[in-house]
Amino acid sequence: MSPLAGGGQDLLAHGIGGSTDLPIPFLYAMVGASWALTISFGVLALAWKEPRFADPGPTSDRPPGRPWLAVPGAVLACWVLLALYGGPASADNGAMGAFYVLMWVGLVPLALLFGHVWRDLSPWRTIQSAAGKVLGRPDGLVAYPSRLGYWPAAIGLFAFVWLELASPDPGSVHAVRIWIAVYALLMIAGGIAFGPRWFDRADPFDVYSAIVAKLSPFVQDGRRHLHNPLRTLPSIPVDRGIIAVLAVLLGSTAYDSFSASSYWQSRSVSVPGHSLALLAFVAVVAALFWLAARATGGLSSVGKRALPGRVAHSLVPIVVGYVFAHYLTFLVEKGQRSVIALGDPLGLGWQPFGGATPSLWLSEHTSVLAALKVGFVVAGHVMAVIAAHDRALLALPKAHRLSGQLAMLLLMVAYTFTGLSLLFSV
């Protein structure tokens, strides 16, 4: 990421932690992670011979919600928009941190802790609901075209990561103002036209939240209770574009690490070069997953075409693991700064937090930070192997249940190797 100018010049410097501040030897981390995946697969192959997380069948995108959150959601949105459009046009604008840190990175722990809470906080859903009641069309004016699937959300997510990682100046308040304005208009217009289904498939942040929420161990179908998240993970609705959504999330995080490496930083790369590299990371992640999922025998052509979608949910733990490994210090430390900055939305010198300064405890304890980052990557991949293995037992013929998973196991090892390499490459 490019640093912001002015007082918040390091807001976009993630603190991902390179080899200089990760005291775990790279070779040990790599070998340990590879063995963890291989041993996990071996144990699963010997002891896990029948599917335990049955195919959930048709699921609803909209479980019982928490409508009382619409009011605080609207207040928060108005506060951030006030800061964005009424505050200073510099990096000191608190809305920049809300956009890049709290809304983007903070969405993941929020969904893990409280489920698909974005749906309840979304001001766009609130506006759509009110407009639907006035027009007498709560489900929209027309049906959402099923052929679009998740593709609008995938495009929206790519537009966000392009702004963040490949645009000429991601720290430009003017650019963020334009992005948010276009996003808001599209969400409101699409919501009125297509109803709540529009947000389930087209709102990039809504879709991201819904997918991560399926991995929450605390919330299931809108109810809080402890449960095994691997049982709810397969209930992610499969639709056109779901692999593209996950590939954007995973590929962009990998590219973010790569673009911060000394190798990439030492080269003078144009905006088109950054854009093509970002697109290439996303495309490679999607293509490798699609090929690995289809690399099995004993299935008809129809079964093979459906298989990538049926195992797509196994990518979610990897996405979440990478987000925490890559953005942990960014979220914790820059997140504090963002909250403090939002206390003065108009740049008038308000100090509601009494001159508080962010705690840098994580950055100061490199051993803890290193263990957490490597642990998040490994844990995400192990969960992915379990999820993929269980679905393979359900989807593949008995004669191909193990051999059909070898390509996916190799892909998981490759993802792990690449992720840790990038983590240590800065």
MARKE-737108 format. One line per 10 residues: their letters; for each residue x, y, z of C-alpha. Coordinates in Angstrom, 3 decimals, decimal comma. Layout:
BEGIN
A) X:Y:Z | ...
This chain:
BEGIN
MSPLAGGGQD) 0,000:0,000:0,000 | 1,070:3,526:-0,625 | 1,422:5,630:2,511 | -0,904:8,493:3,139 | 0,482:11,950:3,251 | 0,381:14,289:6,205 | -0,260:13,379:9,804 | -1,576:9,947:8,931 | 1,285:9,064:6,577 | 1,675:5,556:7,947
LLAHGIGGST) -2,037:4,730:8,058 | -1,736:2,441:5,063 | 1,569:0,900:6,134 | 0,166:-2,342:7,454 | 2,961:-3,396:9,711 | 2,713:-6,865:8,161 | 6,042:-7,825:9,634 | 8,894:-8,965:7,451 | 11,840:-11,183:8,204 | 13,441:-8,462:10,284
DLPIPFLYAM) 10,763:-8,522:12,951 | 9,521:-12,115:12,742 | 11,919:-14,034:15,016 | 10,672:-17,452:13,822 | 13,158:-18,812:11,235 | 11,541:-18,888:7,811 | 12,618:-22,470:7,090 | 11,149:-23,717:10,381 | 7,849:-21,957:9,694 | 7,677:-23,373:6,173
VGASWALTIS) 8,561:-26,947:7,098 | 6,261:-26,896:10,126 | 3,330:-25,575:8,112 | 3,834:-28,113:5,317 | 4,052:-30,973:7,794 | 0,963:-29,716:9,617 | -1,059:-29,889:6,414 | 0,349:-33,242:5,329 | -0,141:-34,876:8,743 | -3,653:-33,415:8,960
FGVLALAWKE) -4,527:-34,953:5,619 | -3,010:-38,292:6,651 | -4,997:-38,371:9,882 | -8,174:-37,403:8,033 | -7,614:-40,083:5,406 | -7,241:-42,789:8,070 | -9,773:-41,682:10,686 | -12,341:-39,572:8,819 | -13,891:-41,904:6,269 | -17,503:-40,713:6,284
PRFADPGPTS) -18,797:-37,143:5,835 | -19,686:-35,475:9,117 | -20,848:-32,115:7,826 | -23,726:-33,173:5,614 | -24,735:-31,083:2,649 | -27,031:-28,449:4,205 | -29,173:-28,241:1,090 | -31,010:-25,019:0,239 | -30,343:-22,257:2,759 | -31,712:-18,779:3,233
DRPPGRPWLA) -29,463:-15,782:2,656 | -31,501:-13,861:5,202 | -31,851:-15,596:8,572 | -33,690:-13,741:11,358 | -32,113:-10,300:11,651 | -31,613:-7,727:14,377 | -33,607:-4,723:13,107 | -32,807:-2,664:16,187 | -29,242:-2,292:14,830 | -30,515:-0,234:11,893
VPGAVLACWV) -30,546:2,942:14,018 | -26,922:2,734:15,283 | -25,917:1,648:11,775 | -27,478:4,775:10,271 | -25,892:7,001:12,943 | -22,428:5,506:12,345 | -22,810:5,852:8,578 | -23,858:9,499:8,883 | -20,929:10,226:11,217 | -18,403:8,700:8,815
LLALYGGPAS) -19,968:10,451:5,806 | -19,862:13,732:7,735 | -16,151:13,225:8,311 | -15,505:12,154:4,723 | -17,340:14,997:2,976 | -17,140:17,681:5,671 | -13,713:17,020:7,142 | -10,263:18,003:5,881 | -9,131:16,758:2,470 | -6,001:15,220:3,987
ADNGAMGAFY) -4,854:12,011:5,642 | -6,025:13,455:8,966 | -9,611:12,844:7,847 | -10,956:10,172:10,192 | -13,144:8,680:7,470 | -10,036:7,364:5,700 | -9,258:5,093:8,619 | -12,917:4,115:8,893 | -12,900:3,144:5,216 | -9,594:1,272:4,969
VLMWVGLVPL) -9,248:-0,064:8,515 | -12,523:-0,324:10,422 | -14,869:-1,098:7,530 | -12,580:-3,309:5,435 | -10,346:-5,163:7,904 | -12,587:-4,802:10,951 | -15,431:-6,489:9,083 | -13,743:-9,895:9,531 | -13,511:-10,048:13,359 | -16,914:-8,356:13,554
ALLFGHVWRD) -18,494:-11,148:11,489 | -16,651:-13,861:13,424 | -17,825:-12,491:16,763 | -21,366:-11,351:15,928 | -22,326:-13,097:12,704 | -23,647:-11,289:9,645 | -24,085:-8,062:11,562 | -23,297:-5,946:8,474 | -26,750:-6,833:7,124 | -28,344:-5,288:10,209
LSPWRTIQSA) -26,090:-2,209:10,309 | -26,223:-1,475:6,563 | -27,744:1,971:5,908 | -28,441:0,902:2,313 | -30,688:-1,945:3,467 | -32,468:0,504:5,782 | -33,098:2,895:2,900 | -34,282:0,030:0,678 | -36,636:-1,227:3,376 | -38,167:2,228:3,836
AGKVLGRPDG) -38,478:2,792:0,083 | -40,019:-0,668:-0,368 | -42,712:0,113:2,188 | -43,498:3,462:0,560 | -43,686:1,926:-2,912 | -45,495:-1,169:-1,682 | -42,748:-3,353:-3,194 | -40,600:-4,649:-0,295 | -38,945:-7,237:-2,558 | -38,050:-4,727:-5,238
LVAYPSRLGY) -39,561:-3,627:-8,508 | -38,146:-6,531:-10,529 | -36,505:-9,874:-9,787 | -32,737:-9,986:-9,440 | -31,284:-11,657:-12,576 | -30,099:-15,070:-11,428 | -27,438:-15,185:-14,144 | -25,546:-12,393:-12,372 | -24,981:-14,432:-9,204 | -22,171:-12,976:-7,077
WPAAIGLFAF) -20,434:-11,286:-10,011 | -21,507:-7,736:-9,031 | -20,019:-8,297:-5,549 | -16,808:-9,692:-7,065 | -16,498:-6,619:-9,289 | -17,203:-4,326:-6,326 | -14,574:-6,061:-4,201 | -12,026:-5,776:-6,998 | -12,876:-2,071:-7,376 | -12,152:-1,597:-3,669
VWLELASPDP) -8,843:-3,497:-3,641 | -7,790:-1,710:-6,829 | -8,396:1,650:-5,148 | -6,499:0,456:-2,082 | -3,572:-1,304:-3,764 | -3,153:-0,240:-7,383 | -4,649:3,223:-7,865 | -2,348:6,252:-8,320 | -3,100:7,629:-4,840 | -5,060:5,395:-2,425
GSVHAVRIWI) -4,636:8,072:0,237 | -6,565:10,634:-1,787 | -9,645:11,790:0,120 | -11,114:12,986:-3,176 | -10,781:9,511:-4,706 | -12,421:7,878:-1,697 | -15,238:10,430:-1,810 | -15,935:9,500:-5,436 | -15,725:5,757:-4,687 | -18,148:5,985:-1,762
AVYALLMIAG) -20,579:8,164:-3,741 | -20,696:5,710:-6,645 | -20,966:2,749:-4,257 | -23,834:4,342:-2,295 | -25,776:5,271:-5,441 | -25,397:1,760:-6,874 | -26,474:0,121:-3,621 | -29,527:2,355:-3,162 | -30,632:2,120:-6,801 | -30,020:-1,632:-6,959
GIAFGPRWFD) -31,793:-2,192:-3,653 | -34,900:-0,311:-4,766 | -34,889:-2,117:-8,116 | -34,127:-5,668:-6,962 | -34,938:-5,656:-3,243 | -32,893:-7,364:-0,490 | -31,584:-9,924:-2,997 | -29,412:-7,171:-4,453 | -27,452:-6,855:-1,208 | -27,164:-10,635:-0,826
RADPFDVYSA) -25,379:-10,865:-4,181 | -24,117:-7,417:-5,190 | -23,021:-5,439:-2,110 | -19,295:-6,292:-1,777 | -19,138:-5,674:1,968 | -22,470:-7,387:2,634 | -21,377:-10,503:0,736 | -17,958:-10,491:2,431 | -19,601:-10,260:5,859 | -22,103:-13,025:5,074
IVAKLSPFVQ) -19,360:-15,400:3,917 | -17,083:-14,827:6,920 | -20,060:-15,074:9,291 | -20,498:-18,709:8,269 | -17,184:-19,366:10,036 | -18,350:-17,734:13,268 | -18,224:-20,146:16,237 | -20,600:-17,911:18,214 | -23,533:-17,112:15,901 | -25,642:-19,532:13,874
DGRRHLHNPL) -28,762:-18,481:11,956 | -28,881:-15,218:13,880 | -28,756:-16,942:17,299 | -25,781:-16,757:19,654 | -24,487:-20,100:20,867 | -21,200:-21,979:20,682 | -20,981:-24,465:17,832 | -18,500:-26,034:15,426 | -18,077:-23,447:12,627 | -17,115:-26,193:10,177
RTLPSIPVDR) -20,737:-27,338:10,345 | -22,089:-23,968:9,237 | -19,336:-23,197:6,722 | -20,783:-25,474:3,968 | -24,075:-23,559:4,129 | -22,604:-20,660:2,143 | -25,031:-20,293:-0,788 | -23,287:-21,412:-3,981 | -23,963:-19,228:-6,990 | -22,220:-17,924:-10,082
GIIAVLAVLL) -19,183:-15,841:-9,164 | -18,608:-17,272:-5,661 | -15,087:-18,429:-6,590 | -14,370:-14,998:-8,084 | -15,376:-13,346:-4,784 | -13,060:-15,583:-2,763 | -10,246:-15,250:-5,310 | -10,404:-11,445:-5,066 | -10,217:-11,604:-1,269 | -7,336:-14,093:-1,224
GSTAYDSFSA) -5,436:-12,837:-4,263 | -5,564:-9,192:-3,216 | -4,164:-9,973:0,231 | -1,326:-11,947:-1,370 | -0,658:-9,093:-3,782 | -0,635:-6,608:-0,893 | 2,205:-8,551:0,729 | 4,012:-8,924:-2,596 | 3,723:-5,223:-3,444 | 5,322:-4,351:-0,081
SSYWQSRSVS) 8,311:-6,656:-0,697 | 11,752:-5,222:-1,360 | 11,716:-6,904:-4,778 | 8,610:-5,025:-5,935 | 9,426:-1,796:-4,118 | 12,823:-1,590:-5,846 | 11,113:-1,384:-9,243 | 9,391:1,579:-10,764 | 5,987:0,148:-11,666 | 3,292:2,136:-13,428
VPGHSLALLA) -0,363:2,182:-12,429 | -1,247:-0,204:-15,291 | 1,546:-2,479:-14,082 | 0,146:-2,530:-10,538 | -3,340:-3,138:-11,900 | -2,252:-6,040:-14,115 | -0,240:-7,589:-11,284 | -3,212:-7,375:-8,930 | -5,484:-8,912:-11,557 | -2,916:-11,655:-12,187
FVAVVAALFW) -2,789:-12,617:-8,497 | -6,580:-12,886:-8,402 | -6,748:-14,827:-11,660 | -4,034:-17,303:-10,617 | -5,737:-18,003:-7,276 | -9,049:-18,665:-9,055 | -7,555:-20,756:-11,864 | -5,470:-22,978:-9,583 | -8,415:-23,620:-7,281 | -10,724:-24,407:-10,205
LAARATGGLS) -8,196:-26,839:-11,713 | -7,436:-28,549:-8,394 | -11,132:-28,977:-7,600 | -11,789:-30,584:-10,986 | -8,713:-32,861:-10,902 | -10,556:-36,015:-9,926 | -11,998:-39,048:-11,638 | -15,267:-40,939:-11,418 | -17,504:-37,944:-12,002 | -19,593:-36,967:-14,986
SVGKRALPGR) -18,866:-33,714:-16,805 | -21,808:-32,134:-14,963 | -20,438:-33,292:-11,604 | -16,991:-31,919:-12,399 | -18,408:-28,543:-13,368 | -20,284:-28,325:-10,075 | -17,385:-29,470:-7,878 | -15,440:-26,164:-7,640 | -18,545:-24,455:-6,284 | -19,267:-27,288:-3,870
VAHSLVPIVV) -15,808:-26,994:-2,266 | -15,489:-23,194:-2,557 | -16,325:-22,788:1,135 | -12,967:-24,424:2,001 | -11,236:-21,217:0,861 | -12,918:-19,138:3,568 | -10,659:-20,255:6,474 | -7,615:-19,448:4,315 | -8,983:-15,985:3,549 | -9,658:-15,315:7,240
GYVFAHYLTF) -6,269:-16,704:8,293 | -4,454:-14,487:5,791 | -6,436:-11,405:6,800 | -5,422:-11,812:10,444 | -1,820:-12,713:9,585 | -1,386:-9,827:7,204 | -3,486:-7,062:8,775 | -3,302:-7,814:12,509 | -1,130:-4,886:13,582 | -2,795:-2,673:10,984
LVEKGQRSVI) -6,207:-3,370:12,504 | -5,226:-3,142:16,160 | -2,861:-0,166:16,028 | -4,113:1,876:13,088 | -7,644:1,000:14,147 | -7,100:2,847:17,431 | -5,826:5,873:15,542 | -8,838:5,756:13,241 | -11,288:5,778:16,149 | -9,450:8,712:17,742
ALGDPLGLGW) -9,510:10,638:14,448 | -13,247:10,012:14,040 | -13,798:11,798:17,341 | -13,078:15,017:15,423 | -14,971:14,479:12,141 | -14,752:18,080:10,925 | -11,151:18,715:11,932 | -12,082:21,362:14,486 | -9,647:20,244:17,163 | -12,121:18,245:19,265
QPFGGATPSL) -10,534:15,784:21,696 | -13,311:13,552:23,064 | -10,696:10,929:23,986 | -8,551:13,397:25,891 | -5,462:13,227:23,718 | -5,258:9,420:23,836 | -2,494:7,761:21,788 | -2,572:4,295:20,191 | -0,955:1,384:22,023 | 1,814:-0,312:20,019
WLSEHTSVLA) 2,012:-3,395:22,238 | 1,814:-5,869:19,366 | 4,593:-4,262:17,361 | 6,771:-4,134:20,465 | 6,352:-7,873:21,196 | 7,651:-9,400:17,990 | 7,751:-12,978:19,274 | 4,046:-12,917:20,098 | 3,289:-11,221:16,793 | 5,306:-13,777:14,808
ALKVGFVVAG) 3,651:-16,734:16,510 | 0,202:-15,263:15,904 | 0,824:-14,549:12,228 | 2,264:-17,960:11,398 | -0,403:-19,599:13,565 | -3,228:-17,838:11,711 | -1,908:-18,990:8,333 | -1,435:-22,607:9,454 | -4,754:-22,784:11,320 | -6,622:-21,401:8,315
HVMAVIAAHD) -5,106:-23,996:6,015 | -5,710:-26,903:8,379 | -9,377:-25,909:8,668 | -9,513:-25,646:4,883 | -8,101:-29,173:4,508 | -10,729:-30,521:6,924 | -13,568:-28,707:5,125 | -12,382:-29,868:1,691 | -11,849:-33,454:2,881 | -15,335:-33,698:4,371
RALLALPKAH) -16,940:-32,318:1,213 | -14,860:-34,693:-0,934 | -16,248:-37,639:1,027 | -19,721:-36,395:0,196 | -19,153:-35,425:-3,437 | -16,669:-37,986:-4,790 | -17,181:-41,689:-5,592 | -15,617:-44,016:-2,993 | -12,902:-45,171:-5,387 | -11,691:-41,573:-5,822
RLSGQLAMLL) -12,232:-40,112:-2,342 | -8,509:-39,989:-1,513 | -6,851:-39,742:-4,913 | -9,301:-37,013:-5,878 | -8,079:-34,865:-2,987 | -4,352:-34,979:-3,775 | -4,482:-32,036:-6,173 | -6,324:-29,955:-3,562 | -3,790:-30,936:-0,884 | -0,931:-29,851:-3,149
LMVAYTFTGL) -2,749:-26,582:-3,767 | -3,143:-25,999:-0,021 | 0,585:-26,611:0,479 | 1,330:-24,219:-2,393 | -0,966:-21,569:-0,899 | 0,742:-22,017:2,475 | 4,224:-21,810:0,979 | 3,299:-18,678:-0,967 | 1,547:-17,031:1,961 | 4,406:-17,568:4,382
SLLFSV) 6,971:-16,559:1,751 | 5,150:-13,270:1,242 | 4,741:-12,807:4,982 | 8,524:-13,069:5,414 | 9,472:-11,214:2,249 | 9,175:-7,574:3,348
